[in-house]
């Protein structure tokens, strides 16, 4: 065999020695050290919301794909068979689950899988899903009903559309609505239906990474264009479903879908050609409304959005500090993370390690590991029902077929009359019997996929992917920001100011998650928890990756979803084993430590009467934040733009005595003084009066 070597002065032959035991031992030790570090982290508890025990007929849990009776109640034998399979993990037990139709359960055995990098899928936790009968679930369902009614409204026309204004005003009044709000704590047409991450609330609704042409290869800079191109370019144009193409609006259709049947009732099979406006290229559209955005997450591959974003950042980062353009795909100096050692090397450039090959690989690697962590939560912990299942219960309840413990905040909502009217017209157009329903219209003919709702798989993997991109790349302005026009037929320049790459990455994560809400297949809390679960998977994975490099560098600098910057090394910072959250507020008497009657919980829109507090003998009222878990590193309060932090439970902020409206936002952190990784915030408005 011919061995290739190098001629080196003073040596006759230089080559890697065959059978290098020392290297092999070192490679093993790197893996062992990473595994020991991950195992050293505290293991979280995995409580669910208790609905499975609370409601023994299991209507409050996921059962889609199993057989159901005439009102959609799951066959108890089938549900117990599913639980038995989930308990045993046996492939044969899964094969013995009775199904109600031809569709199959999606990969429940993935909940038992292992990974060789990052945290074990069972080593991370998210908050219990909101209970079936809770105000939060009612408010989430109301949002989904409104979202189903506005799928065909252009994002550009939100500010001038009456239905959007009506929806925003109603959501603004809900007691436990956790969707996007302004800094003043209000839901407005400018922020309604957006993600809760701060960058998602600014600028165009749709991220630049879902609009701009994707250079799927390197290539020369063409001077007449205002941004880089490539030898292969993919325009982000998509087939458009027909306006008003909502499904699962008729009761028998809904029941068939719950049983796992392929949709056929006067609606055609899934995704037939005539479901779309046209399959001609010149009739494809840019993402301009909720229906188009929902369709993107109907047929996307898990790594698709992350990979597209990585390629766009890399190409836009190919401008050198002197203003010239480097079309070589190995590295993108302008976009390299500030701690990348190759920025200081004069005679080496990054590629395989800490270059574009590394960045693209790592950002898509966590697609699977984030899904593994999410699948454990879905199947083995929470088993939360899908919104379309809940919609059937609303219809049963209001039609008198069955009584369910649905909170009155939803049952008294004006949105239900609009949904009934909308479904009546849809069923008439589709020549379906039965008139109107209170079912949640689905953007997809088949409704949701056949796995539980909590958390959202899309949100988990995009949360992980964009976090990796923020580790390998740095923030810089987007060249030539754009937005779709009112019909999606073309892109137009965005002139509202500078858009930054990291803001648009956070917006991308929000778009992908919220798109599943627009489709009607996920709850908002599915997204809020899972996108941060993905972030946590990525950060813990980076701690393993740092160990594998020969280059010496301080670590990865990463901006988190809470807006803070962490430097990730093999052993620091101390990252949590769960996604923390602020669960609720209450008014407490500091003198006694007890809750103040009438103000616990303290909910959105509530009025605090100072004279009532005086009458109750409360002299030192404070607002207390309850967190998941009960003890976190700290809680940061922003009360009317004034910031304060409490490092020890119970976490409190003083009640303002100024008469008038007030806005409060609280965010949990894993470290003291609002340091470390942030969790899910809670924002409310309240009014103080004499």
C-alpha positions in Angstrom: 0.0 0.0 0.0 1.3 3.5 -0.9 1.2 5.8 2.1 1.3 9.5 1.4 3.6 11.6 3.5 5.3 15.0 3.7 8.9 15.9 3.2 9.9 17.9 6.3 13.4 19.4 6.9 15.1 17.1 9.5 12.7 14.3 8.9 12.7 11.7 6.2 9.0 11.0 6.5 6.1 12.6 8.4 2.8 10.9 8.6 0.1 10.0 11.2 1.3 6.8 12.8 -0.9 3.7 12.2 -2.9 2.5 15.1 -2.4 5.6 17.2 -3.6 4.3 20.5 -3.0 7.7 22.3 -5.3 9.5 19.8 -8.0 6.8 20.1 -7.8 7.0 23.9 -8.1 10.8 23.7 -11.1 10.6 21.4 -12.8 8.2 23.8 -12.1 10.6 26.7 -13.6 13.5 24.9 -16.8 11.5 24.6 -16.6 10.4 28.2 -16.0 13.9 29.5 -19.0 15.2 27.5 -21.2 12.4 28.8 -20.1 12.9 32.4 -20.8 16.7 32.2 -24.3 16.1 30.8 -25.0 13.5 33.4 -23.8 15.9 36.2 -26.7 18.3 35.5 -29.7 17.9 37.8 -32.5 15.8 36.3 -35.9 17.5 36.2 -39.3 16.2 37.3 -41.8 15.7 34.4 -45.2 16.5 35.8 -48.2 16.8 33.4 -51.4 18.7 34.0 -53.3 15.8 35.6 -56.0 15.8 33.0 -55.5 12.1 32.2 -56.4 11.2 35.8 -58.9 14.0 36.3 -61.1 12.9 33.3 -61.1 9.1 33.2 -62.9 8.9 29.8 -59.8 10.7 28.4 -61.7 13.3 26.3 -59.1 15.8 27.7 -56.1 14.0 26.2 -54.9 13.2 22.7 -56.7 10.3 21.0 -56.7 11.2 17.3 -56.3 8.1 15.1 -57.9 5.8 17.6 -61.5 4.6 17.3 -64.2 7.0 18.7 -67.9 6.7 19.3 -70.5 8.9 17.6 -69.7 12.0 19.6 -65.9 11.6 19.4 -65.2 10.0 22.7 -62.3 7.6 22.4 -62.8 3.8 22.7 -61.4 3.1 26.3 -59.9 -0.2 25.3 -57.9 1.5 22.5 -56.7 4.3 24.8 -55.6 1.8 27.4 -53.7 -0.1 24.7 -51.9 3.1 23.7 -51.0 3.8 27.3 -49.8 0.2 27.8 -47.6 0.5 24.7 -46.2 3.8 25.9 -45.5 2.3 29.3 -43.7 -0.8 28.0 -42.0 0.8 24.9 -42.5 -2.5 23.1 -42.8 -2.4 19.4 -45.3 -5.2 19.4 -47.4 -3.4 22.0 -47.6 -0.4 19.6 -48.5 -2.7 16.8 -51.4 -4.0 18.9 -53.0 -0.6 19.4 -56.4 -0.5 17.6 -56.7 2.3 15.1 -59.8 3.9 13.8 -58.7 4.6 10.3 -55.9 4.2 7.8 -53.5 6.8 9.1 -50.7 5.7 11.4 -49.5 7.1 14.8 -46.4 9.2 14.2 -43.2 7.6 15.6 -44.1 7.1 19.3 -41.0 4.9 19.7 -38.8 8.0 19.1 -39.7 9.0 22.6 -37.4 6.3 23.8 -34.4 7.2 21.5 -30.9 8.2 22.6 -28.5 10.8 21.2 -24.7 10.8 21.2 -24.4 14.6 21.5 -26.0 17.1 23.8 -28.5 16.3 26.6 -30.4 13.1 26.7 -33.9 13.7 25.3 -35.4 12.7 28.8 -33.1 15.2 30.6 -35.0 18.3 29.8 -38.5 19.5 30.9 -41.2 22.0 30.0 -44.0 23.3 32.1 -47.2 21.2 32.3 -49.6 22.1 29.5 -52.5 24.3 30.5 -55.4 22.2 32.0 -58.4 21.4 29.7 -60.8 23.5 31.8 -58.5 26.4 32.5 -58.9 30.0 31.5 -55.6 29.8 29.6 -56.8 26.9 27.4 -60.0 28.9 26.7 -58.0 31.9 25.8 -55.7 29.9 23.5 -58.7 28.3 21.8 -60.3 31.7 21.2 -57.1 33.0 19.6 -57.1 30.0 17.2 -60.8 30.6 16.2 -59.9 34.2 15.4 -56.8 33.1 13.5 -58.9 30.7 11.4 -61.1 33.6 10.3 -58.3 35.8 9.0 -56.2 33.4 7.0 -56.9 35.3 3.8 -56.1 38.8 5.1 -52.8 40.1 3.8 -50.4 40.9 6.6 -49.9 44.3 5.1 -53.6 45.0 5.6 -53.9 44.1 9.3 -53.9 47.7 10.4 -56.9 48.6 8.2 -59.0 45.4 8.5 -62.0 45.5 10.8 -61.9 41.8 11.6 -58.3 42.1 12.7 -59.1 45.1 14.9 -62.1 43.2 16.4 -59.9 40.2 17.2 -57.2 42.3 18.7 -59.7 44.1 21.0 -61.2 40.9 22.1 -57.8 39.2 22.8 -56.8 42.4 24.7 -59.6 41.8 27.1 -58.9 38.1 27.9 -57.7 37.3 31.4 -54.9 34.9 30.6 -54.0 35.5 27.0 -50.2 35.1 26.6 -49.8 36.1 23.0 -47.7 39.0 21.7 -48.3 42.4 23.3 -46.8 45.9 23.0 -44.6 47.3 25.6 -47.7 48.9 27.1 -49.1 45.4 27.6 -51.8 45.7 24.9 -52.8 43.6 21.9 -52.9 45.8 18.8 -53.3 45.1 15.0 -49.5 45.7 14.7 -48.6 42.8 17.0 -51.7 40.5 17.0 -51.0 36.8 16.2 -47.2 37.3 16.3 -44.8 35.3 18.4 -43.9 36.5 21.9 -40.2 37.0 21.1 -39.4 40.8 21.1 -38.0 40.8 17.5 -41.1 39.1 16.2 -43.2 42.1 17.2 -41.2 44.5 15.1 -41.0 45.2 11.4 -42.7 43.1 8.7 -44.7 40.1 9.9 -42.7 37.6 7.8 -39.0 37.1 8.4 -36.5 38.0 5.7 -35.4 34.3 5.8 -38.8 33.3 4.4 -38.8 35.9 1.7 -35.4 36.5 0.2 -33.9 34.4 -2.7 -31.8 31.6 -1.3 -28.4 31.1 -2.9 -28.0 27.3 -2.8 -24.4 27.6 -4.0 -21.6 30.2 -4.0 -21.2 32.4 -7.0 -20.0 35.7 -8.3 -21.3 39.0 -7.0 -23.4 40.5 -9.8 -23.0 44.3 -9.5 -26.5 45.2 -10.7 -28.0 43.3 -7.7 -27.9 44.8 -4.3 -27.1 41.6 -2.5 -25.1 38.4 -3.2 -26.3 35.7 -5.6 -25.1 32.2 -6.4 -24.8 29.8 -9.3 -28.0 28.2 -8.1 -30.7 30.4 -6.7 -34.1 29.4 -5.2 -36.8 32.0 -5.2 -39.1 31.6 -2.2 -42.3 31.3 -4.2 -45.0 28.8 -3.1 -48.1 27.2 -4.4 -51.1 29.0 -3.0 -54.1 27.2 -1.6 -57.4 28.7 -2.7 -58.9 31.5 -0.6 -61.4 30.1 1.9 -60.1 26.6 1.5 -60.8 25.5 5.1 -61.6 21.9 6.1 -63.0 19.9 9.0 -66.0 22.2 9.3 -68.7 19.6 9.1 -69.4 17.1 11.9 -69.1 13.8 10.1 -66.0 15.0 8.4 -64.6 16.0 11.8 -65.4 12.5 13.2 -63.8 10.7 10.3 -60.6 12.9 10.8 -60.5 12.0 14.5 -60.7 8.4 13.7 -57.7 8.7 11.4 -59.4 8.5 8.1 -58.0 10.1 5.0 -60.3 13.1 4.1 -62.6 12.3 1.3 -66.0 13.9 2.2 -66.8 16.3 -0.7 -63.4 17.8 -0.2 -61.2 15.6 -2.3 -58.1 13.8 -1.2 -55.2 15.5 0.4 -53.5 18.1 -1.8 -55.1 17.5 -5.1 -54.1 19.8 -7.8 -57.3 21.8 -7.8 -56.8 22.6 -4.1 -54.3 25.3 -5.3 -54.9 28.4 -7.4 -52.4 27.1 -10.0 -49.4 24.9 -10.2 -47.9 27.2 -12.8 -44.7 28.9 -11.7 -45.9 32.4 -12.5 -48.9 31.9 -10.1 -46.8 31.0 -7.1 -46.7 33.6 -4.3 -44.4 35.0 -1.7 -45.6 34.5 1.9 -48.1 37.3 2.3 -50.9 36.0 4.5 -51.7 33.4 7.1 -52.9 30.8 4.6 -49.7 31.0 2.6 -47.6 30.8 5.8 -49.6 27.9 7.1 -49.1 26.0 3.9 -45.3 26.5 4.2 -45.3 24.4 7.4 -47.7 21.9 5.9 -45.2 20.4 3.5 -41.8 21.6 4.7 -38.9 19.3 5.7 -37.6 19.8 9.3 -34.3 21.2 8.3 -35.6 23.4 5.5 -36.1 26.8 7.2 -32.9 26.5 9.2 -30.8 25.5 6.2 -32.2 28.3 4.0 -31.4 30.8 6.8 -27.9 29.5 7.1 -27.2 29.8 3.4 -28.6 33.4 3.3 -26.5 34.5 6.3 -23.4 32.9 4.7 -23.9 34.6 1.4 -24.7 38.0 2.9 -21.6 37.5 5.1 -19.2 37.1 2.1 -18.4 40.8 2.0 -14.9 41.3 3.4 -14.0 44.2 5.8 -12.4 46.1 2.9 -15.8 46.1 1.0 -14.8 43.5 -1.5 -16.8 40.3 -2.0 -15.5 36.7 -1.5 -17.6 34.2 -3.4 -15.8 31.2 -1.8 -18.3 29.1 0.2 -15.8 27.8 2.8 -16.2 30.7 5.2 -18.0 34.1 5.5 -15.7 36.4 7.4 -18.2 39.3 7.8 -20.7 36.9 9.4 -18.3 34.9 11.7 -19.0 34.9 15.4 -16.9 37.5 17.2 -15.0 34.8 19.2 -14.1 32.8 16.0 -10.3 32.3 16.2 -10.0 32.5 12.4 -10.7 36.2 12.5 -7.2 36.7 13.9 -5.4 34.1 11.8 -3.4 35.7 8.9 -2.7 32.5 7.0 -5.6 30.2 7.6 -9.3 30.3 7.0 -12.2 28.3 8.5 -14.0 25.6 6.6 -14.4 22.1 8.2 -14.2 23.5 11.7 -15.7 26.9 12.6 -16.5 27.6 9.0 -19.6 27.3 6.8 -19.4 23.5 6.7 -19.5 23.4 10.5 -22.2 26.0 10.8 -24.5 24.4 8.3 -24.0 20.9 9.7 -24.4 21.9 13.4 -27.5 24.0 12.7 -29.3 21.1 11.0 -27.8 18.4 13.4 -30.0 19.7 16.2 -33.1 19.3 14.1 -33.3 15.6 15.2 -32.1 16.0 18.7 -34.6 18.8 19.4 -37.4 16.6 18.0 -36.2 13.7 20.2 -36.6 15.8 23.3 -39.9 17.1 22.1 -41.2 13.6 21.2 -40.5 12.5 24.7 -42.7 15.3 26.1 -45.4 14.6 23.6 -45.9 10.9 24.0 -44.5 10.0 27.4 -45.4 13.1 29.5 -48.2 15.3 28.4 -50.4 13.7 25.7 -52.2 17.0 25.2 -55.2 16.9 22.8 -55.1 18.8 19.5 -57.1 22.0 19.1 -59.3 20.3 16.4 -60.3 17.7 19.0 -61.2 20.5 21.4 -63.2 22.2 18.7 -65.3 19.1 18.4 -66.0 19.3 22.1 -67.1 23.0 21.8 -69.5 21.9 19.1 -70.8 19.0 21.1 -71.3 21.2 24.2 -73.1 24.0 22.4 -75.2 21.6 20.3 -76.3 19.7 23.4 -74.7 16.3 22.6 -72.4 16.3 25.6 -71.3 18.6 28.4 -67.6 19.4 28.9 -65.8 21.5 31.5 -64.9 24.2 29.0 -64.3 27.6 30.6 -67.1 30.1 30.2 -64.6 32.8 29.0 -64.6 30.9 25.7 -68.3 29.8 25.7 -69.4 33.4 26.0 -67.1 34.7 23.3 -68.5 36.6 20.3 -66.0 34.7 18.1 -68.2 31.6 18.2 -71.1 33.2 16.4 -68.7 34.2 13.6 -67.2 30.7 13.4 -70.6 29.2 13.2 -71.6 31.6 10.4 -68.3 31.0 8.6 -68.7 27.2 8.8 -72.3 27.4 7.6 -71.2 29.1 4.4 -68.2 26.8 3.9 -70.4 23.7 4.3 -72.9 25.2 1.8 -70.2 25.9 -0.7 -68.8 22.4 -0.3 -72.3 20.9 -0.5 -72.0 19.3 2.9 -75.1 18.5 5.0 -75.8 19.6 8.6 -75.5 23.4 8.4 -73.2 25.3 10.7 -70.8 24.0 13.4 -68.5 25.4 16.1 -65.6 23.2 14.9 -62.2 24.9 14.5 -61.6 25.1 10.7 -58.4 23.5 9.6 -56.0 24.8 7.0 -55.0 21.3 6.1 -57.5 18.7 4.7 -56.3 16.1 7.1 -56.2 18.4 10.1 -53.3 17.8 12.6 -50.7 15.1 12.4 -51.2 11.9 14.4 -49.1 12.8 17.5 -50.0 14.8 20.6 -49.9 18.6 20.6 -47.5 19.6 23.4 -44.9 20.8 22.5 -44.8 21.8 18.8 -42.2 19.8 16.8 -41.8 22.6 14.3 -41.1 25.1 17.1 -38.6 22.8 18.8 -36.4 22.2 15.8 -36.5 25.8 14.5 -35.7 27.0 18.0 -32.7 24.8 18.1 -31.6 25.6 14.5 -31.7 29.4 14.8 -29.8 29.2 18.2 -27.0 27.3 16.4 -26.9 29.9 13.7 -26.6 32.7 16.3 -23.6 30.7 17.8 -21.6 30.4 14.6 -22.5 33.7 13.1 -22.6 37.3 14.4 -25.3 39.9 14.0 -25.2 42.4 11.2 -27.7 44.3 9.0 -29.8 42.6 6.4 -28.9 43.9 2.9 -31.9 45.1 0.9 -34.7 44.2 3.3 -37.9 43.3 1.6 -41.5 42.3 2.2 -44.3 40.8 0.0 -46.9 43.0 -1.6 -50.5 42.8 -0.7 -51.2 39.8 -3.0 -47.8 38.0 -2.7 -47.1 38.4 -6.4 -43.8 40.3 -5.8 -41.4 41.6 -3.2 -41.1 45.3 -2.5 -38.5 47.1 -0.5 -39.0 47.5 3.2 -38.3 51.1 4.1 -39.2 51.0 7.8 -35.6 51.0 9.0 -32.7 48.6 9.5 -33.4 44.9 10.0 -30.8 42.9 11.8 -29.9 39.2 11.1 -30.5 38.0 14.7 -33.8 39.7 15.0 -34.9 38.1 11.7 -33.7 34.7 13.0 -35.9 35.1 16.1 -38.7 36.2 13.9 -38.2 33.1 11.7 -38.5 30.9 14.8 -41.8 32.7 15.7 -43.1 32.5 12.1 -42.6 28.8 11.9 -44.3 28.2 15.2 -47.1 30.6 14.7 -47.8 29.2 11.2 -48.9 26.0 12.9 -51.3 28.0 15.0 -52.7 29.6 11.9 -53.2 26.1 10.5 -55.2 25.2 13.6 -53.0 22.3 14.6 -51.2 23.7 17.6 -51.9 25.8 20.7 -49.8 28.9 21.5 -48.3 27.3 24.6 -47.2 24.4 22.4 -45.0 26.9 20.5 -43.9 29.0 23.5 -42.6 26.0 25.4 -41.1 24.1 22.5 -39.2 26.9 20.8 -37.3 27.4 24.1 -36.9 23.7 24.5 -35.1 23.7 21.2 -33.0 26.6 22.3 -32.0 24.7 25.4 -31.1 21.6 23.4 -28.9 23.7 21.1 -27.1 25.5 24.0 -26.4 22.2 25.8 -25.2 20.7 22.5 -22.8 23.5 22.0 -21.2 22.6 25.3 -20.4 19.2 23.9 -19.2 20.6 20.5 -16.7 23.0 22.2 -14.8 20.0 23.4 -14.2 18.7 19.9 -12.1 21.5 18.5 -8.4 21.7 18.1 -8.5 25.5 17.8 -8.3 27.5 21.1 -11.0 30.0 21.5 -13.2 31.4 24.3 -16.3 29.6 23.3 -19.5 30.5 21.3 -21.2 33.9 21.8 -24.9 33.3 21.6 -27.8 35.8 21.8 -30.7 34.0 23.5 -34.4 34.4 22.9 -34.6 36.6 26.0 -32.2 39.1 24.3 -29.2 38.4 26.5 -25.8 37.2 25.3 -24.2 34.0 26.7 -20.7 32.7 26.1 -20.9 29.0 25.8 -17.9 26.9 26.9 -17.6 23.2 27.7 -18.5 23.8 31.4 -20.3 27.1 31.5 -22.6 28.8 32.0 -24.7 26.6 34.2 -27.7 25.9 32.0 -31.0 24.7 33.4 -32.6 21.3 32.8 -36.0 22.8 32.1 -37.7 25.7 30.3 -38.7 28.0 33.1 -41.8 30.3 33.0 -43.8 32.8 35.0 -47.1 31.1 35.5 -49.2 33.8 37.2 -49.3 36.9 39.3 -51.1 37.5 42.6 -51.4 40.4 45.0 -49.8 39.7 48.4 -49.7 41.5 51.7 -46.0 41.8 52.5 -46.7 42.1 56.2 -48.4 38.7 56.4 -47.1 37.0 53.3 -50.7 36.0 52.4 -52.7 36.5 49.2 -55.1 39.4 49.1 -58.7 38.2 48.6 -60.1 39.2 45.3 -56.7 39.7 43.7 -55.2 36.3 43.6 -54.6 35.5 40.9 -54.0 39.0 39.5 -55.1 38.7 35.9 -55.0 40.9 32.7 -57.4 43.8 32.8 -58.1 43.6 36.5 -58.9 46.7 38.6 -57.1 47.1 42.0 -59.1 49.3 44.3 -56.8 51.0 46.9 -59.7 51.7 49.2 -60.6 48.0 49.2 -57.0 47.2 50.2 -57.2 49.7 53.0 -60.5 48.2 54.2 -58.9 44.8 54.2 -56.0 46.2 56.3 -53.4 45.6 53.6 -50.8 48.3 54.1 -47.9 46.8 52.1 -49.3 45.3 48.9 -46.8 43.7 46.5 -47.2 41.7 43.3 -45.9 38.2 43.4 -44.9 36.1 40.4 -45.4 32.4 40.6 -42.8 30.5 38.5 -42.3 27.0 37.1 -40.4 25.6 38.8 -41.2 27.3 42.1 -37.6 28.3 42.6 -35.6 29.8 39.7 -32.5 31.9 39.7 -34.2 35.3 39.5 -37.2 37.1 38.1 -36.9 40.4 36.2 -39.9 42.7 36.4 -40.6 45.5 34.1 -43.3 47.7 35.6 -44.2 50.7 33.5 -40.8 50.7 31.9 -39.0 50.6 35.3 -36.9 47.4 35.7 -36.1 45.5 38.9 -35.0 42.0 39.7 -35.7 39.7 42.6 -33.2 36.9 43.3 -35.1 34.9 45.8 -38.5 33.3 46.1 -41.2 34.6 46.6 -40.5 36.9 43.7 -42.1 40.3 44.2 -42.4 43.9 42.9 -44.1 46.7 44.7 -47.6 47.7 43.7 -47.7 51.2 42.2 -50.0 53.6 44.0 -50.4 55.9 41.0 -54.0 55.9 39.9 -54.3 54.7 36.3 -53.3 51.9 33.9 -50.1 50.0 34.4 -48.2 47.4 32.4 -46.2 44.5 34.0 -44.0 42.0 32.4 -42.0 39.4 34.3 -39.3 37.0 33.0 -37.6 34.1 34.8 -33.9 33.5 34.6 -31.8 30.5 35.6 -29.2 32.8 37.2 -29.2 35.5 39.8 -29.6 39.2 38.8 -31.4 38.2 35.5 -28.5 36.3 34.2 -28.2 33.0 32.4 -30.9 31.6 30.2 -34.3 33.3 30.3 -37.7 31.5 30.2 -41.3 32.2 29.2 -42.4 35.7 30.3 -45.9 36.8 31.4 -47.4 40.2 30.7 -50.6 41.8 32.0 -52.2 45.2 32.2 -54.1 46.3 35.3 -55.6 49.5 36.6 -55.2 51.1 40.0 -58.1 53.2 41.4 -59.0 54.9 44.7 
